[in-house]
């Protein structure tokens, strides 16, 4: 004879762990110690089924460790929604229940299942159907249930095993879906990175280029820092690095806009004060509020590579390293204001002698604002200069120099840096 579905009246005894195991075929009583386990270690089953007989027979359901499975019952979807809390692991759903909405059962035999799956997307679901209706049960699995059971073949051992299987299968499906989503997100991020981070346009130049970029936001692709390097038809190499205040996605988007605008204006022949004045107009039109500003450093290197023009808009001065001379900062006495702070501001262009061989490092303040020592002092520009001098003395150049520098700054900080970091290195060999 069919074994009735568990009813609500036995919940207190089962949930408290005081009920004794029923004498069902293949069902063993739970060991004493297991009944003292915390509720969080116990599976909970929500039964959604309207049994007109209200039969009181309740099978004892045990998990794999011998602990009783807690039971809750609901006679309709309204009760089920109220009882469907986060501690429910599995739902046993009678497919004979009427679905939501008028004439839903006539239009879709699995309307009630679709509604429950939408209501409880993170829960395992077992479909309960009449014996011989295997096709309907299989369709329930295709729709989203973890398994199906026949009503007249149900017993405590079978139901306990089915619950454990459904819960583990749901966990496995969820983990696999998250892994797939993670892989797709990584692929999308890679495509975004290729599209948003710049590709230097240095064809025909003898200068060597290297860059490092590390956003401050956790799992972020881009931060508010931005950089670019292009060579114009007259042979001049233009390099730029900047920093939009803030660390959110809006600041990152604004940084990309400023970088693209800088490249377009540079290729159009603008430089120095004229270029920065136009960039300030772009910033003022694109920013969300008047408090947003951006610092910027631009360098235009003459075709012979021996001289450069330097403009600073509230930005740290670049570092230059030359043979037989200690690395040092370029002059920054004529530093203009950051973009977006003062209307009608001006940014004087300073002429700098570079020499025959040199390495020029442009960076954002994330590289110098890390903490050092037990007192938590900032590394600062002086500390960064000393750090780079040591690395140069070790013979590091290019990518290796940037990688070692950023890694040491991070180590001195005692962990990840909270601010975005961008570093650009241009080298001219003798």
KEBA-70785 format. One record per residue (C-alpha): x, y, z; residue in one letter. Coordinates in steps of 0.001 Angstrom, whole numbers, plus 500000, padded with zeros to 6 digits. Example, Ala and Ser with C-alpha at 12.3 -4.5 7.8 and 13.67 -1.06 7.14 Angstrom:
<recs>
512300495500507800A513670498940507140S
</recs>
This chain:
<recs>
500000500000500000X501171503562499404X503050505160502231X501489508570502999X503595511685502662X504893513077506006X502571515528507751X503360518670509725X502257517299513095X505527515385513700X507906518276513006X508688519153516635X509825515655517512X511907515172514393X513485518639514393X514449518407518054X516117515060517482X513968513335520155X511904511070517904X512857507421517759X513431505825514389X510354504200512894X510495500513512053X510746500825508304X512489498407505944X516131499350505509X515962502259507964X518250502283510979X517975504419514063X520404507279514255X523299506908516717X523006508904519911X525865511361519295X524534512345515880X521309513645517427X523237516277519305X524538517871516105X523733521510515391X520710522255513254X522977523602510542X524340520056509969X520856518595509408X519062518396506078X515603519976505856X512894518754503476X509910520861502458X506984518719501259X504472520483499024X501505518134498752X497800518245499560X496881514829500993X493100514729501471X493383511756503860X495660513595506301X497281510259507166X499462510421510326X502067507771509423X505480509426509188X508605507610508027X511821508469509807X514180510047507244X517919509863507912X520849511528506195X524121509756505336X525455510322508872X522355508850510485X520920512185511550X517155512722511140X516077514842508202X513820517652509356X510380517875507754X508107520738506804X504832520430504933X502801522845502836X499385522140501312X499685524774498577X502135527177496960X501179530018499283X502156527983502364X505274526755500579X506485530286499886X506106531126503575X508009528008504708X510753528252502053X513576529681504164X517329529485503570X517728526410505790X515577524267503449X517805521990501371X515317520020499287X511700520268498102X509433517261497505X506758518513495108X503558516706494145X503098517306490419X499349516756490832X499003520088492624X497262522769490553X499618525337489118X499351529061489702X496877531006487633X493580530078486102X493519526894483979X497325526554484359X497098522790484789X495240522400481502X497796524482479609X500936523082481215X501065519904483293X504323521084484885X503199524643485639X503451524030489391X507026522735488987X508054525725486871X506626528039489515X508529526293492325X511788526336490339X511353530063489822X510481530533493487X513434528452494744X516275528540492180X518943527504494729X517062524509496177X517089520871495089X513671519666493879X512246516148493802X509115515602491683X506446513241493043X504172511620490467X501830508655490073X503163505185489344X503454504490485651X503761508178484780X507497507941484099X507236510195481050X505935513035483186X508673512437485745X511371512476483067X509955515703481661X510110517190485176X513845516428485272X514323518023481870X512535521142483122X514838521429486158X514021518916488907X516922516846490237X514961513552490203X511446512104490286X509769509494492508X506618507372492237X504099507919495014X503192504265495544X506873503176495674X507889505712498291X509404504526501563X511722506013504142X514924504513502783X514200505443499169X513153508987500044X516181509547502302X518546508404499567X516745510499496945X516995513616499119X520729513173499633X521244512556495933X519168515588494910X520997517919497303X524436516780496132X523427516957492478X522113520500492968X525382521485494652X527355519946491808X525223521679489174X525599525009490979X529383524618491273X529669523683487599X527539526656486573X529640529031488663X532816527603487165X531444528094483667X530380531648484497X533831532327485933X535515531084482757X533222533157480569X533849536213482750X537603535679482487X537358535435478701X535217538580478582X537676540413480828X540536539407478553X538659540800475547X537870543997477458X541489544329478528X542700544039474965X540182546665473907X540543549179476750X544222549037477669X546319550828475050X548557549332472410X551582551644472008X551989553108468531X555776553263468222X556410551910464742X559663553337463413X560958554418466811X564113553025468428X562688553563471923X561784550532473986X558441550492475807X557285548655478949X554258549130481235X552674547688484366X549070548182485433X547374547088488653X543848548320489540X543227548989493224X539659547609493294X539337543907494043X538624541866490882X538534545051488820X539828545089485272X540537548809485101X541000551592487612X541089555358487304X544711555347486094X545429555525482365X548419555805480029X549333555815476354X552270556230473956X552217557210470266X554693558321467582X553589561084465250X554669561288461567X557446563792462350X559189561170464514X558259562674467904X557297560134470561X554523561280472897X553912559553476221X551217560233478783X550086558919482174X547149560138484261X544963559451487262X541248560203487714X540378560778491369X538390557861492791X538461554119492227X535043553113490865X533895551989487420X532814555536486521X536338556796487144X537756553921485091X535432554784482207X536429558454482400X540103557464482327X539539555496479124X537746558489477565X540604560827478456X543194558404477079X541372558060473764X540891561834473570X544601562381474277X545615559986471495X543275561630468986X544412565147469883X548083564146469790X547768562534466375X545960565698465261X549076567729466114X548213569232469510X550639569195472437X551498571091475592X549077573698476921X546755573508473916X546303569765474318X545753569923478095X543246572764477766X541214570660475338X541435567606477613X540105569711480475X537074570544478339X536524566830477679X536771566105481408X534322568879482317X531760567557479829X532126563863480741X532454563879484540X529460563150486791X530036566076489148X532231569146489469X534421567552492162X535955565019489773X539450565930488567X542391564179486923X546154564572487196X548264564180484074X551870563999482921X552752564355479243X556159564017477609X557022564677473966X560443563288472994X562219564834470003X562984562603466991X566695562503467917X565764561246471400X567980563747473226X565410566330474305X561858566305475601X559035568663476492X557350568009479843X553914569150481061X552617568342484540X549009568843485575X549127568179489308X550987564939488646X554254563526490105X557324564291488001X558862561405485977X562040559654487046X565041559581484707X568003557221484901X571187557789482853X574514555902482707X577001556791485442X574484559063487142X572022558295489953X568363558120489030X566514561356489800X563245563174489270X562835565600486384X562218569261487332X558678569947488542X558767573631489534X556295574620486796X553701572031487730X550237573230486671X546919572368488372X545097569088487880X542557568999485067X539109570054486176X540152572172489167X540582575684487725X538837577113484667X541101578723482077X544197577202483713X547542577039481905X550153574301481802X553673575500480863X555830573137478813X559337572622480235X562259571696478002X564350568819479390X567734567543478197X567767563748478222X571127562801476730X572276559970474504X571092557065476659X568402557122479312X565409555416480927X562327557532481637X559720556237484093X556235557759484317X554037556582487199X550865557361489145X550730558192492844X549604554661493729X553280553701493443X554457556215496037X551541556232498502X552056552715499823X552980552315503500X556453551390504756X557778550492508183X555951549915511439X554924553569511707X552948553335508469X554746556186506743X554280556723503012X556978555507500644X556968558873498884X558943559950495846X562277559873497667X561695556292498781X560690555287495276X563819556884493799X566039554946496213X564169551739495452X564614552173491692X568301553022492120X568847549696493896X567060547783491189X569030549530488458X572269548693490288X571200545037490100X571116545377486325X567318545236485931X565754546966482917X562448547087481070X559686544749482220X561915543182484892X562589546583486444X558898547486486561X557867544082487887X560463544161490663X559635547764491585X555871547207491867X556379543945493761X558709545562496304X556321548476496842X553553545952497483X555723543960499907X556691547107501804X552994547932502089X552362544551503688X549887543448501029X547904544692498070X547952548426497418X544605550156497853X545200552663495063X545540552006491348X549103551709490037X550274552450486507X553909552658485421X555343553356481958X559017552970481055X560717554315477923X564351553391477207X566832554769474726X569953552696474184X573334554392473482X
</recs>
